[in-house]
Amino acid sequence: MKETKENIWSSEETTRLIINSALDAIVCIDTDGCIIIWNPQAERTFGFTETEVIGRRLSETIVPEQYRALHETGLKKYLNTRQGTVLNKVFEISALHRNGHEFPIELTIVPMRLKEHDFFCAFIRDISERQEAETRHQQYAEDLKRKNIELEQFAYVASHDLQEPLRTVSGFVELLKRHYKNETDENVIKYINYITDASDRMRRLVQDLLDYSRLGRERILEPVDCNKVVQEVLSDLAIAIQESKAVINIDPLPVISGYSTEMKQLFQNLLSNSLKFRKPGEPPVINISVMLREDTWQFSVTDNGIGIDEKYWERIFVIFQRLHTKNEYEGTGIGLAHCKKITELHNGKIWVDSTPGEGSTFYFTIKKRNTDKWKV
């Protein structure tokens, strides 16, 4: 076995086979800077055939003019001092194609010595497509960011400006109610009540849209003790908890780097839903827990409520999407859209696993940072 291995590695044919099969361009030069090895991938990358470049100076073949002096001085410095700042490192630079155009490459230069002869091998990869993809991705990200900002600004302005005419409508409805308070015609009273209910619902929708557009405007990361956040939410929901006789179990939660106001709203929306969508005649049982998964905190809020059919699992996170009529359950259908946006602000995601009639578990992740910790 050992003899076979030595025979393979000592074979010049093996070395040539490896070089010629490499996916990277391999170009080797001697101490005079002349090309001595030029593999097939180098031909495809630079456009020169092996017979055209062997013996030519590298700096006059594929090195752009602005780098030629550095190439020559770097070569001389290494031969004199055996020191080189760019050797054995991966770095990006540009090279020249046979047709004269300059293109980006990823380059590693390795000094070698064989039978008392020094030479240098460069391993080269054309990264034009990669850089173009990165540029497209960056442009896409910038366009998406700009459009999101424009959408948030539109939502804010639209919802803010809609409040004034709604206040006007509500004011006149109140005047009508006072004027017709002794009216015996039931239709008049019914129509006034319809207008009142519709304007109140529109006001809530506009306010929810305004709140949605404000999410993440003040992006200041700070330590957020999730234990305290949940206790504050439970205090705010005390009446609903008491009326429904809910049982809420909370595991120890971590201190994370996050946006305090948004995290409180996230827990409040999820707990409110568990209290709201409970089974008739059965007290809600809600469990809040968390586990650490590599670089993310995965929280879960589990209940024994009415559950959600699988076909609606994605729809419920879309703004203003409702699965029930307003007569069955109150709300505007924006709470879970808030939750989705908040988790995305924390570089996380949210999803649900549910069985109709048995209950739901809402999972959401928050990116873990170095300062995060379990509460002691």
C-alpha positions as CSV (number, residue, x, y, z in Angstrom):
1,M,0.0,0.0,0.0
2,K,2.8,2.4,1.0
3,E,4.8,1.6,-2.2
4,T,1.7,2.2,-4.4
5,K,1.1,5.5,-2.7
6,E,4.7,6.6,-3.2
7,N,4.6,5.6,-6.9
8,I,1.5,7.6,-7.5
9,W,2.7,10.8,-5.9
10,S,6.2,10.5,-7.6
11,S,4.6,10.2,-11.0
12,E,4.9,13.3,-13.1
13,E,1.8,12.1,-15.0
14,T,-0.2,12.2,-11.8
15,T,0.8,15.8,-11.1
16,R,-0.1,16.9,-14.6
17,L,-3.5,15.0,-14.4
18,I,-4.3,16.9,-11.1
19,I,-3.3,20.3,-12.5
20,N,-5.2,19.7,-15.8
21,S,-8.4,18.6,-14.0
22,A,-8.5,21.5,-11.6
23,L,-11.6,23.7,-11.7
24,D,-9.4,26.8,-10.9
25,A,-6.9,28.3,-13.2
26,I,-3.4,27.3,-12.2
27,V,-0.6,29.5,-13.4
28,C,3.0,29.0,-12.2
29,I,6.0,31.3,-12.8
30,D,9.8,31.0,-12.3
31,T,11.9,33.5,-10.4
32,D,12.2,35.6,-13.5
33,G,8.4,36.0,-13.6
34,C,8.0,33.9,-16.7
35,I,5.1,31.4,-17.1
36,I,6.1,27.8,-16.8
37,I,2.7,26.1,-16.1
38,W,-0.7,27.1,-17.7
39,N,-3.5,24.6,-17.2
40,P,-6.6,24.1,-19.4
41,Q,-8.8,26.2,-16.9
42,A,-6.3,29.1,-17.3
43,E,-6.9,28.9,-21.1
44,R,-10.7,29.1,-20.5
45,T,-10.3,31.9,-18.0
46,F,-7.9,34.2,-19.8
47,G,-8.3,33.2,-23.5
48,F,-4.6,32.4,-24.1
49,T,-3.5,28.9,-25.1
50,E,-0.6,27.2,-23.3
51,T,1.7,27.5,-26.3
52,E,1.0,31.3,-26.5
53,V,2.0,32.1,-22.9
54,I,4.8,29.6,-21.9
55,G,8.0,31.6,-21.4
56,R,6.2,35.0,-21.5
57,R,6.4,37.3,-18.5
58,L,3.3,37.1,-16.4
59,S,3.2,40.8,-15.7
60,E,3.0,41.5,-19.5
61,T,0.3,38.9,-20.1
62,I,-2.6,38.9,-17.6
63,V,-1.6,41.5,-15.0
64,P,-3.3,44.9,-15.4
65,E,-1.0,47.9,-15.9
66,Q,-1.8,49.4,-12.5
67,Y,-0.5,46.2,-10.7
68,R,2.6,45.4,-12.8
69,A,5.1,47.5,-10.7
70,L,3.7,45.9,-7.5
71,H,4.1,42.4,-9.0
72,E,7.7,43.0,-10.0
73,T,8.7,44.5,-6.7
74,G,6.9,41.9,-4.7
75,L,8.7,39.1,-6.6
76,K,12.1,40.7,-6.0
77,K,11.4,41.3,-2.3
78,Y,10.4,37.7,-1.7
79,L,13.5,36.4,-3.4
80,N,15.7,38.7,-1.3
81,T,13.9,38.4,2.1
82,R,11.7,35.3,1.8
83,Q,8.8,37.5,3.0
84,G,5.7,38.4,1.1
85,T,2.5,40.1,2.4
86,V,0.1,38.5,-0.1
87,L,1.5,35.0,-0.2
88,N,-0.7,32.1,1.0
89,K,-3.7,34.3,1.3
90,V,-7.0,34.5,-0.6
91,F,-7.7,38.0,-1.9
92,E,-9.6,39.7,-4.7
93,I,-8.0,41.6,-7.5
94,S,-8.5,42.1,-11.3
95,A,-6.8,40.4,-14.2
96,L,-6.6,40.9,-18.0
97,H,-8.3,38.7,-20.6
98,R,-6.7,38.2,-24.0
99,N,-9.4,40.5,-25.5
100,G,-8.2,43.3,-23.3
101,H,-11.1,43.5,-20.9
102,E,-10.4,43.6,-17.1
103,F,-12.3,41.2,-14.9
104,P,-12.4,40.4,-11.1
105,I,-10.6,37.3,-9.8
106,E,-10.0,35.5,-6.5
107,L,-6.3,34.8,-6.2
108,T,-4.0,32.7,-4.0
109,I,-0.2,32.8,-4.5
110,V,1.8,29.9,-3.0
111,P,5.7,29.9,-3.1
112,M,7.2,26.5,-3.8
113,R,10.6,24.9,-4.0
114,L,11.5,21.7,-5.9
115,K,15.1,20.4,-6.3
116,E,16.6,23.7,-5.2
117,H,14.5,25.7,-7.7
118,D,12.0,28.3,-6.5
119,F,8.8,28.9,-8.3
120,F,5.3,30.4,-7.6
121,C,1.9,28.9,-8.3
122,A,-1.2,31.1,-8.5
123,F,-4.7,29.5,-8.0
124,I,-7.2,31.8,-9.8
125,R,-11.0,31.9,-10.0
126,D,-13.1,34.2,-12.2
127,I,-15.6,35.8,-9.8
128,S,-17.4,38.0,-12.4
129,E,-20.7,36.1,-12.0
130,R,-20.5,36.1,-8.3
131,Q,-19.8,39.8,-8.1
132,E,-22.7,40.5,-10.5
133,A,-25.0,38.4,-8.4
134,E,-23.9,40.2,-5.3
135,T,-24.5,43.6,-7.0
136,R,-28.0,42.4,-8.1
137,H,-28.7,41.2,-4.6
138,Q,-27.6,44.5,-3.1
139,Q,-29.7,46.5,-5.5
140,Y,-32.7,44.3,-4.9
141,A,-32.2,44.7,-1.1
142,E,-31.9,48.5,-1.5
143,D,-35.0,48.6,-3.7
144,L,-37.0,46.4,-1.3
145,K,-35.9,48.6,1.6
146,R,-36.9,51.8,-0.2
147,K,-40.3,50.3,-1.1
148,N,-40.9,49.2,2.4
149,I,-40.1,52.7,3.7
150,E,-42.4,54.2,1.1
151,L,-45.2,51.7,2.0
152,E,-44.8,52.5,5.7
153,Q,-44.9,56.2,5.0
154,F,-48.0,55.8,2.9
155,A,-49.7,53.7,5.6
156,Y,-48.8,56.2,8.2
157,V,-50.0,59.3,6.2
158,A,-53.1,57.5,5.0
159,S,-54.1,56.3,8.4
160,H,-53.2,59.6,10.0
161,D,-55.2,61.7,7.5
162,L,-58.2,59.3,7.7
163,Q,-58.6,60.0,11.4
164,E,-59.9,63.5,10.9
165,P,-62.9,62.7,8.6
166,L,-63.7,59.8,10.9
167,R,-63.8,62.1,13.9
168,T,-66.2,64.3,11.9
169,V,-68.4,61.3,11.0
170,S,-68.4,60.2,14.7
171,G,-69.3,63.7,15.8
172,F,-72.3,64.0,13.5
173,V,-73.5,60.5,14.5
174,E,-73.5,61.6,18.1
175,L,-75.5,64.7,17.1
176,L,-78.0,62.5,15.3
177,K,-78.3,60.1,18.3
178,R,-79.1,63.1,20.5
179,H,-81.5,64.6,18.1
180,Y,-83.4,61.3,17.6
181,K,-83.1,60.0,21.1
182,N,-86.9,60.1,21.5
183,E,-87.6,58.8,18.0
184,T,-90.1,56.0,18.0
185,D,-89.3,54.8,14.5
186,E,-87.1,51.7,15.1
187,N,-85.5,51.9,11.6
188,V,-84.1,55.4,12.4
189,I,-82.4,54.1,15.6
190,K,-81.2,50.9,13.8
191,Y,-79.6,52.9,10.9
192,I,-77.9,55.3,13.4
193,N,-76.5,52.2,15.2
194,Y,-75.3,50.8,11.9
195,I,-73.4,54.0,11.2
196,T,-72.0,54.1,14.7
197,D,-70.7,50.5,14.6
198,A,-69.2,51.0,11.1
199,S,-67.4,54.2,12.1
200,D,-66.1,52.6,15.3
201,R,-64.8,49.7,13.3
202,M,-63.2,52.0,10.7
203,R,-61.6,54.0,13.5
204,R,-60.1,50.8,15.0
205,L,-58.9,49.7,11.6
206,V,-57.2,53.0,11.0
207,Q,-55.6,53.0,14.4
208,D,-54.3,49.5,13.9
209,L,-52.9,50.4,10.5
210,L,-51.2,53.4,12.1
211,D,-49.7,51.2,14.8
212,Y,-48.5,48.7,12.2
213,S,-46.8,51.5,10.2
214,R,-45.0,52.7,13.4
215,L,-43.5,49.3,14.3
216,G,-39.7,49.4,14.2
217,R,-39.4,53.1,13.7
218,E,-37.4,53.5,16.9
219,R,-34.8,50.7,16.3
220,I,-32.7,50.8,19.5
221,L,-31.7,47.4,20.7
222,E,-31.7,47.0,24.5
223,P,-31.7,44.2,27.0
224,V,-35.3,42.9,27.2
225,D,-36.1,40.6,30.2
226,C,-38.9,38.5,28.7
227,N,-40.0,37.4,32.2
228,K,-40.8,41.0,33.1
229,V,-42.4,41.6,29.7
230,V,-44.8,38.7,30.1
231,Q,-45.7,39.7,33.7
232,E,-46.5,43.2,32.4
233,V,-48.7,41.7,29.7
234,L,-50.5,39.5,32.3
235,S,-51.1,42.5,34.4
236,D,-52.7,44.3,31.4
237,L,-54.8,41.3,30.6
238,A,-55.8,40.6,34.3
239,I,-59.5,41.2,33.7
240,A,-59.7,38.9,30.7
241,I,-57.7,36.2,32.6
242,Q,-59.9,36.5,35.6
243,E,-63.2,36.4,33.6
244,S,-62.1,33.4,31.5
245,K,-60.5,31.6,34.6
246,A,-57.4,31.0,32.5
247,V,-54.4,29.0,33.7
248,I,-51.1,30.3,32.4
249,N,-47.9,28.4,32.9
250,I,-44.6,30.2,32.2
251,D,-41.2,28.6,31.9
252,P,-38.1,30.7,32.8
253,L,-37.4,33.1,29.9
254,P,-34.2,34.7,28.8
255,V,-32.9,38.3,28.7
256,I,-32.6,39.1,25.0
257,S,-31.3,42.0,22.8
258,G,-34.5,43.4,21.3
259,Y,-37.0,46.2,21.0
260,S,-38.9,46.4,24.3
261,T,-42.2,47.9,23.1
262,E,-42.5,45.5,20.2
263,M,-41.7,42.5,22.3
264,K,-44.4,43.4,24.7
265,Q,-46.9,43.8,21.9
266,L,-45.8,40.4,20.4
267,F,-46.6,38.6,23.7
268,Q,-49.7,40.6,24.3
269,N,-51.2,39.7,20.8
270,L,-50.4,36.0,21.2
271,L,-51.8,35.8,24.7
272,S,-54.9,37.9,23.8
273,N,-55.6,35.5,21.0
274,S,-55.3,32.4,23.2
275,L,-57.8,34.0,25.7
276,K,-60.1,35.2,22.9
277,F,-60.3,32.0,20.8
278,R,-61.1,29.6,23.7
279,K,-63.5,26.8,23.6
280,P,-67.0,27.6,25.1
281,G,-67.3,26.5,28.7
282,E,-63.7,25.4,29.0
283,P,-61.1,27.6,30.8
284,P,-58.0,28.4,28.7
285,V,-54.8,26.7,29.5
286,I,-51.8,28.6,28.1
287,N,-48.1,27.5,28.3
288,I,-45.2,29.8,27.4
289,S,-41.8,28.3,26.9
290,V,-38.5,28.8,25.1
291,M,-35.5,26.7,23.9
292,L,-32.2,27.7,22.5
293,R,-31.5,26.5,18.9
294,E,-28.0,27.3,17.8
295,D,-28.1,31.1,17.2
296,T,-31.8,31.6,17.8
297,W,-34.3,31.7,20.7
298,Q,-37.4,29.6,19.8
299,F,-40.4,30.7,21.9
300,S,-43.7,28.9,21.9
301,V,-47.2,29.9,23.1
302,T,-49.5,26.9,23.4
303,D,-53.2,26.9,24.2
304,N,-56.2,24.5,24.3
305,G,-58.5,26.7,22.2
306,I,-60.6,26.2,19.2
307,G,-57.6,25.6,16.9
308,I,-57.0,26.6,13.3
309,D,-57.4,24.5,10.1
310,E,-54.1,23.9,8.3
311,K,-55.3,25.7,5.1
312,Y,-55.4,29.0,7.1
313,W,-52.0,28.7,8.8
314,E,-50.3,31.2,6.4
315,R,-53.3,33.4,5.8
316,I,-53.7,34.4,9.5
317,F,-50.5,36.4,9.4
318,V,-51.6,38.6,6.5
319,I,-52.8,42.0,7.5
320,F,-56.6,42.4,8.0
321,Q,-57.3,38.7,7.4
322,R,-60.0,37.3,9.6
323,L,-61.3,33.7,9.9
324,H,-64.4,34.7,11.9
325,T,-67.1,37.4,11.7
326,K,-66.9,40.4,14.0
327,N,-70.1,39.0,15.7
328,E,-68.3,35.8,16.7
329,Y,-65.0,37.4,17.8
330,E,-64.0,41.0,18.1
331,G,-60.9,42.4,16.4
332,T,-59.6,43.8,13.1
333,G,-57.5,40.9,12.0
334,I,-54.2,42.7,12.3
335,G,-52.8,41.3,15.5
336,L,-50.9,38.4,14.0
337,A,-49.6,40.6,11.1
338,H,-48.1,42.7,13.9
339,C,-46.5,39.6,15.4
340,K,-45.0,38.6,12.0
341,K,-43.5,42.1,11.5
342,I,-42.1,42.2,15.0
343,T,-40.4,38.8,14.6
344,E,-38.9,39.9,11.3
345,L,-37.6,43.1,12.9
346,H,-35.7,40.7,15.3
347,N,-34.4,38.6,12.3
348,G,-36.8,35.8,13.2
349,K,-40.0,34.3,11.9
350,I,-43.3,33.1,13.2
351,W,-45.5,30.1,12.4
352,V,-48.3,28.0,13.9
353,D,-49.1,24.4,14.4
354,S,-52.7,23.7,15.3
355,T,-55.4,21.1,15.4
356,P,-59.1,22.3,15.1
357,G,-60.9,21.6,18.4
358,E,-57.7,20.8,20.3
359,G,-55.7,24.0,20.4
360,S,-52.7,25.9,18.8
361,T,-49.0,26.4,19.3
362,F,-47.5,29.6,18.0
363,Y,-43.8,29.5,17.5
364,F,-41.5,32.5,16.9
365,T,-37.8,32.9,16.8
366,I,-35.6,35.8,17.8
367,K,-31.9,36.0,16.7
368,K,-29.6,35.3,19.7
369,R,-26.8,37.8,20.3
370,N,-23.7,37.5,22.4
371,T,-25.2,39.6,25.2
372,D,-28.3,37.4,25.6
373,K,-28.5,35.2,28.6
374,W,-30.9,33.2,30.8
375,K,-32.3,35.1,33.7
376,V,-30.4,34.2,36.9
